Amino acid sequence: MERTRITDRLDNSVPRCKNNCGFAGNANWSGYCSMCYKNKFGSLDVPAHNTKQPTNIKPIKESRKSMKSSKSLTLSATDKPQTKKPEEGKSKIGLKLPRTKITMNSPHKQSATTEVKTDRQNSLASLERVNIPFQEVTAELNDLLSSVKRSQAQDIVDSTKAFMTQFQSPDCAVHPEETVKKIQNYFLAMSYSLYNTDTYKSLSVNTKDSLFLALENYVITHVYKSIFCLPSTDDEFLDSSLRRQMLCLSWITTENIDCHLQLDKTEVKHAVQLCKEEIWSLDKRYTPRQKLSSIVSLSKHINNALHCSQGHAASADDFLPALIFILIQSAPPFLASNVRFIERFAPADLVNSGESAYYFTNFLGAVNFLENVSCDQLKHVTPELFDEMAVECMRKEDLL
């Protein structure tokens, strides 16, 4: 039976580029992939920051009305609020935030009685033990706050403190969609405040960019374990199902999916190993920006591996099968959760334009293929062989 290219066998839910180049298209680029859109229109530029005041968002100043003004707030990553008042005549602007107390997946409290029974439970336990860099992101933001006017620093401190108090209740575990909306709205409001209000008019664009990035790192890092693999969603189920699927496909060869990687070459092996490391590093990245950066690095390693294999630059028909093959060989435990985390919290300009959007769109295409793959989409594989090998892999991985 004649079989089509793997890039033509993706689920219809992943639109292809209007230019028929083989890569996934994007509605934000009029149906083209980022490369074809740039070639046709000359630019992928989109507004990096909001120039219009976001609608249906509680104004920053209004959200702080209930907050008591403080002459000294200390940005800290410790558990207990610092109540000691500053010495008279001295003041220090910073952010003093209580540690979040979410009942599930708390980023600041580890369970000593976690009972690990399955591979998935072991993965969740390892997530609970990760060393999130609270001190580093706190120091980064503190340094920037000390370099701006006191009134500007105080405005950021108060607005962030008002926002973070929302994570002291279990509501974000019960209503994850509201949690996503709160975080998105907070960053929209802070972006508008930084770039479009008189409060920060005196700051340079570079300083505003640095402040917003440090603020993003601080907030997302401190609530990470409460918003990653959100409770009350099917994230955990999708993670388990997708990893099970990848483990059941671990027997396939490069030939089965039109992959042109020549794994017998030393330089290709090295590049593939770097790819796997980038995939596994997704679980050690705590902001959507960092996770997207890992996907970009992964994609560049794949292109390098293909170049070493073929002696020329990779095409779309080369890239996607190689990505699928490496994902199968890596079988990361939180692949679905990482994808959804990026979709929920990544800045719009990163997922709508540029190389991060280009590679992430194709990453989604690879995940979609893995979710829906069947023997008809593989070369030289009969239904009997497909079922036989799946059962053997399940038995090997103790999944039966």
N, C-alpha and C positions, 0 to 999 in steps of 0.2 A: 504494500500500500504506500502510495506516495505521501510523504509528510511535508508539512509546511515548516518554515523557519520558526524557531522558538519565539522570536519577537512578534510573529503573527499569531501565536497561540495564546496570548494573554487574554484574560477575561475582558469582555467588552466594557466593563466598568472603568478600565484604564484607557482613556482616549489616546489615540496615536496622533503624532504631529501631522498637520494639514499638508506639510510639504513632503510627506511620505518618506522621511529620512530614517524611520524606524524607531526613533525615540518617542517617549510619551509627550503628548501635548499638554498645554495648560490654558485654561479659559482666560487667565489674566494676560496671556500673550496671544489672544485672538485665535486660539486653537493650535498655535505653533509651539515647538519646543523653544527653549531660550536661545539656542544657537541660530535656528532659522529665523526667529523673530528679529534678532539683532542684525542678521544679514539683510533682512528685508526692510526693516525700519531704521536701522542704524544705531539703536540704543535700547537698553533695557531699563533705563532710569525710571524709578518711581519715587515719590516723596519719601524720604527716609523718616520723617517725623510728621506728626499730625499738624496740619495748618488750620484745621477747623476744630472748634470745640466739640468734643464727643457728646453725643446726645444720650439721654437716659442714664447719665452718670452723676452721682452726687458730687457737687463741687468740693474740691480739696478743703477750702476754708470752712465750708459748712460741716464737713465730716469731722472737723476738729473742734467744733463749738463746745462739745462736752469734755474736751481735754483740758486739764488744768495747766496753765502756763508755768513753765519752769525756767529758771535762769541757768540751770546746769543740768544737762542730760548727758549721760555717758553711754556711748555705743559699746555694748558688751555682748560677748557670746557666752557668758556664764549663766548658771541656772537661776540664781537668786537676784532680784533687783537690787541695785545699789541705792541705799537710802541715805548714806552719809552725805551731808550737805558740804559744798565746797567752802574753802576758807574764805573769809570775808576779803573782798578786793580782788578775788580770783574767779574766773569763770571759764568753763570749758564746754564748748558745744560738741555734742555727740548724741548718739542714740542709745537710750536705755530701754531695751525691750524685754518683756518677760518671755521665758522660753515657752514654746507652744505646748499645750497639753491635750493632744488628740488621743482618743482612746485606741485608735487603730493606727499602726505604722508610725508611731510618734518618732520624730526625728531626734528627739533628745532623751528618750528613755528606752532602754533595752530590756527585753524580757529574759529573765534568768531561768524561766521554766518552760521555754519553747520546746515542744516535743517534736522532734524531727522523725517522721516516719517515711516520707517519700522524697524523691529527688526534688520535686517542686517545693516541698516544705524546707528542704535543705537549702535551696536557692533563696527562699524568702528569709531564712535565718541568716544567710550570708549577707543579704541586703541590710538586715537589721544591724549587722556588725561593722558595716563600712565606716571608715573614718572620714566623715564629711568635714571639709576644711572651714569650720565656723570662724576660727580665729583669723585665718588669712583674709577671708572676704570682709570680716568686720574691720580689720586693720586697714584694708584698702579703702573702704568707705570713710573711715575716720580721717585718714590722711587727706582725702579730697575735701571733706567738710571743714578741716582746719585751714584750708587754703582759700575759702570763700568768705564773704561777709557773714557776720553773725546772724543777721536777719534771714539771709538765704539758707544758712545751715539749719537755723531753728525751724524754718518752714518745712524743710525736708524731714527733719527729725519728728516734728509733730504729725505730719501727714502719714509718715511711715508707721509711727507708733499707733495711730488711730486705725490704720489698716491691719496691722499685725494682731491687734486685740481680737479681731474677728476669728482668729484661729485658736482661741482659747476654749471654744465650745466644740462639742462633737458634731455640730451641724455639717461640717465639711465632709465628715464620713457618711452621714445620712443622706445629704443632698449634694452629690459630687458636681452636678451640673451648675449649681449655684456657686460652688467653690471656684470652678473654672471661670465663670462669669465675673466673680469678684476680682480675681487676679487680673484678668484681661482688662477690666474697667479701671482698676487701680493704675496699671501701667499706661493706659490711654490718657487718664487724667494727669498723671505725673509728666508724661511726654508733652501734653498741651501746656501744662504749667511752666515747664522748663523752657520751652521754645517759643511760647506765644504770650507770656505775661510780663509785665513790667518788673516783677520781683527779681527776675534773673536776666534782665536786659543788659546789665553790665558785663555779663560773662561771655567769653568767646565761645564759638561753636564747639571747638575742641574740648573746652572745659565742660560744657553741657553734655557732650557725648560721653566723656569720661565719667561724669556724675551719674548719668542714666545707666550706663553699663555697670558701674559699681553697685548702684541701687538694685538693679536687676539681679546681679549675682548674690547680693546680700539677702534679698527677700526670698528668691526661689530656693537658695541653698538652705535657709533656715526652716522652710516648710516642705522641703523635698520629700521626706518620707511620708508626709501626710497627703501629698498630691500625686506621687508616683504610684502606678498600679492602684488607682483609686478604689477604695471599698465601694460596695453597692454598684459596681459596674461589672462587665464581663471581661475586664482586662486579664485577670488571673486565669480564667478559663481559656481565653484566646492564647495566652502565653503557653499554657500546658498543651493545648491542641496543636499549636504551630511547632513547638519543639518536638512533640511526638511525631509529627509529620516529617520533620527533618531527619530525625533519628531513623525512621522507617525508610528513608530514601538514601541513607548513608552508603549503600552498596552501589549506587549508580556511578557510571564513569563519565568522563568528559565527552565521550562520543555519544552517549545517550541523550545529551542536551545541546548538541552542536557547539560545545565549548572548545575553543582553540588553544587553550593553555597547554604548553608542553612541559609537563611536570618533571620530566627527566633532566631538564636543564637546571643547573645550580642557581643561576640568577633568578629563574622563575620560581623555584622553590622558596628562595629567600623573600621575594616579593609577595608570594602567597601567604607566607608566615606573617609578614607585616600586615596583610589584609586581615587575617584572623585576629591579630592583636588589636587592631582598630575596632573590629566588631565586638570583641569582649570588653574593650575599654568603654563602650557605651554605658555600661553599668557603673562606671566610675566617673562619669560626667554628670554634673548636677544641675545644669541649666540647659534649656533647649538649644541655645546658641552653641554651647560646648558639644552637645550631641551632634548637631549639624556639622560642626567642624570635623568631628571624627568620621562622619559619612563622606565628607569631601576628601579627607585624607585617604580613606578606604578606596574610594573611586579612583584616585590618582595612582595608588599602588596597583590597582587592577589594570589600569591603562599601561602602566610600566611593565607589568607581567605579560600583558598581551603583546606589547612592543618587542620585548625580549623573545617571545615565542615566535612571532611572525616576521620581525624585522621591519615592520612599518606600523604607523599609528592605527589604533583600534577604531573600528566602525561601530555603529549602534548594534549591528547584528553580532558583533564580537563581544561587546561589553556586557549586555544583559545576561547571556548564558554563563559568562565567567562569574558575574556577581551571584547568580543563583547557585552555581556549583560551590562557591566559597561559603555562602550562607549555610548550605547543607552540611559541608564539612565542619563548620564551626558550631552549628546547632546551639546558639545562645539561648539562655532560659527566659530572658525578658524582651524578646524581639518585638512582640506586639505592644507591650507596655511602653517601650522606648519610642515606637512609631507614634502611638497615641499621645504620648507626652509632648512630642514635638508638634503634632497637629493642634493640640489644645493650647499650648503656651508659647510657641515660637513667635517672635515679632513678624508682622505681616510682610515687611520688606525682605526678610530672609527666605520666606517660603514662596514668595511671589516673583522674585527676580534674582538674577545673578547665578553663579555656579552652585551655590548651596541649594537653590530651588531646582536647578537642572538635575543635580545628582539625587536629591531627595525624591523627586518625581519618579525617577527610574528605580530608586530603592523601593518605593511603594509598588511599582510594577513587579519587581522580583518577589516581594512578599505576597502579592496577590497571586502570582503564579504558584507559589508554594502552597498557598491555602487551597487551591483548586486543582492541583496537578492530578492527572490520571495516566494510565498506561498508554492511552492514545496520544499523549503529548510527548512521549519518549521514543527515541529510536531503538529499534531492535529489541523491544520489550513486549512480550505477549501478556495478556491478562493473567494467565496462569503463573508466569514468572514473576509478575508484579506482586501478586498475592503471596506467593511462596517466599519471596525475599522480604516482604513486609513482615510476615509472621516470624521469620528467622531473626530479623533485626529486633522485633519486639521482645522475643524470647531472650536474645542476647542482652538487651537493655533492661530486662526484668520488668517489662511493661504489660505482660499478659496477666 
